[in-house]
Amino acid sequence: MSAYKTMAKSFLSDFTTRLRKSRGLTKEEMAEELRITSRAYSDLERGVYCFSALALLFLFLMLEESEIKELLDAFRKEVGNVENRGVA
């Protein structure tokens, strides 16, 4: 289970950073979108902590349906990578 948590934390950190930059948002603006503090967002982006369920739902609300599909497809691929390495 630990391998999945580590992978998810890194995956979401990278995704969120790219999303914030592509949308031209500051870290503070991104935190507002996710309904979390700026400090909590900074920790998410640096991979210190992972998303809460509520923050993840607000992330999904920021995305178009096609972006959600791309996110989930990429996550599915990362899960496969973890399982193929046999560290799950």
C-alpha positions as CSV (number, residue, x, y, z in Angstrom):
1,M,0.0,0.0,0.0
2,S,2.9,2.4,0.8
3,A,4.1,2.2,-2.9
4,Y,0.6,3.4,-4.0
5,K,0.6,6.3,-1.6
6,T,4.0,7.4,-2.6
7,M,3.2,7.2,-6.3
8,A,-0.2,9.0,-5.8
9,K,1.5,11.8,-3.9
10,S,4.1,12.3,-6.5
11,F,1.6,11.9,-9.4
12,L,-0.9,14.5,-8.0
13,S,1.9,16.9,-7.0
14,D,3.2,16.9,-10.6
15,F,-0.2,17.1,-12.1
16,T,-1.3,20.0,-9.9
17,T,1.8,22.0,-10.5
18,R,1.4,21.6,-14.3
19,L,-2.3,22.5,-14.1
20,R,-1.6,25.6,-12.0
21,K,1.1,26.8,-14.3
22,S,-1.0,26.1,-17.5
23,R,-3.9,28.1,-16.1
24,G,-1.6,31.0,-15.1
25,L,-2.6,30.7,-11.4
26,T,-0.6,31.7,-8.4
27,K,-0.2,29.2,-5.6
28,E,-2.6,31.3,-3.5
29,E,-5.2,31.3,-6.3
30,M,-4.9,27.5,-6.7
31,A,-5.3,27.1,-3.0
32,E,-8.5,29.1,-3.1
33,E,-9.8,26.9,-6.0
34,L,-9.1,23.8,-3.9
35,R,-10.6,25.4,-0.7
36,I,-7.4,24.8,1.3
37,T,-4.8,27.1,2.8
38,S,-1.8,28.4,0.9
39,R,0.4,26.5,3.2
40,A,-1.5,23.3,2.6
41,Y,-1.3,23.8,-1.2
42,S,2.4,24.5,-1.0
43,D,2.8,21.2,0.8
44,L,0.8,19.4,-1.8
45,E,2.8,20.8,-4.7
46,R,6.1,19.9,-3.0
47,G,4.8,16.4,-2.3
48,V,4.9,16.7,1.5
49,Y,1.3,15.7,1.8
50,C,-1.4,14.2,-0.5
51,F,-4.8,15.5,-1.3
52,S,-7.7,15.1,1.1
53,A,-10.8,13.7,-0.5
54,L,-12.5,17.1,-0.4
55,A,-9.6,18.9,-2.1
56,L,-9.4,16.2,-4.7
57,L,-13.1,16.7,-5.5
58,F,-12.5,20.4,-5.9
59,L,-9.6,19.6,-8.2
60,F,-12.0,17.5,-10.4
61,L,-14.4,20.5,-10.4
62,M,-11.7,22.6,-12.0
63,L,-11.3,20.2,-14.9
64,E,-13.2,19.5,-18.1
65,E,-14.5,16.0,-18.6
66,S,-11.7,15.3,-21.1
67,E,-9.1,16.4,-18.6
68,I,-10.5,14.2,-15.9
69,K,-10.3,11.2,-18.3
70,E,-6.7,12.1,-19.2
71,L,-5.9,12.4,-15.5
72,L,-7.4,9.0,-14.7
73,D,-5.8,7.3,-17.7
74,A,-2.4,8.6,-16.7
75,F,-3.0,7.5,-13.1
76,R,-4.0,4.0,-14.3
77,K,-0.7,3.8,-16.2
78,E,1.2,4.8,-13.1
79,V,-0.6,2.1,-11.1
80,G,0.4,-0.4,-13.7
81,N,4.0,0.7,-13.5
82,V,4.0,0.2,-9.7
83,E,2.4,-3.3,-10.1
84,N,4.8,-4.3,-12.9
85,R,7.8,-3.4,-10.6
86,G,6.2,-5.7,-8.0
87,V,6.4,-3.1,-5.2
88,A,2.7,-2.8,-4.6
